[in-house]
Amino acid sequence: MTAEFVVTVAGRGGVIVIEDVHWIDDASRLVLESLCAIPEREVAVVFTRRPDGSVPSPATTIELRPIDDEALLDEVTGLVE
């Protein structure tokens, strides 16, 4: 029921972002797993976690690497020029 409510409030085409999933409690984890399992939802669910944190199912994992300081400086400098 709670997961369906969240999807309804977010609306069609909404995005729900939940950060630091590795710290959530069991009740919140159940809501997150229910949210991810809703068929044909029109809401994207994006969450962040540490590499060793659990992954709700179903989920697609995208691993992000640290940003190289020099590459970041080049990007920022390129925006200013």
N, C-alpha and C positions, 0 to 999 in steps of 0.2 A: 504494500500500500504506500509506504513512504517513497519508494523509488518512483512509482507511477506519478505521485504528487510532484516530485522534483522535476520530472520530465514535462509535466503539464505546465508548471510555472515557468520553466525555461522557454517553452514555446517551440514552434517549428524552426529548425535551422539554428537553434541555440547551441551554445558551448558551455559545458560545465567543467570548471577547472578545480581540481582538488590537489593541493600540494602536500608534500611530506607524508605520503600514504604509509610509509614505514612506521609512523608513530600513531596510527589510528587504533582505536579500541575495537573489541570484537563486534559490538553492536554496529559501529560505523562501517566495519568491514563487510558485514552482512548487507547493509544498505548499498554499499558500493558494488558488491557482487550482483545484487538484484538489479541495480541500475544497468550494469553492463549486460545483463542477460535479457533485458526487455527486447523482444523481437520487433524489428521494423521501427525502432525509435528514430525520430528525426532530430536527434540531439547528439552532438559529439561529446564524449566524456574523455577528458585529458587529465592525467594525473602524473605527479612526479614522485620518485622514490629513489632511495639509495640503491646502488647495484645489488646489494644483498637482501633487499626488501622483497616481500612476496608480491606476486602479480595476480590480480583478480582475473578470473576466466569468464568469458573469452577476452583476450586483449592482444594488441599488437605492440611489441616493444621496439622503441627506437633508441638506441644507445647514443648518447652525446659525448663527444670527447672534449677535453679541455681546449679552450681557445688559445692559440699561440699568441703571445704578447705582440710580437712583431707583425703578424698578419692582421691582428686587430687594429694596431696603430695605422697600418697601411689603409685599412678600410675606413677608419674614422677620418684620416687625413684626406682621403679621396672624396669624402662627402663634403668637406669644408672647401675644397679647391674649386 
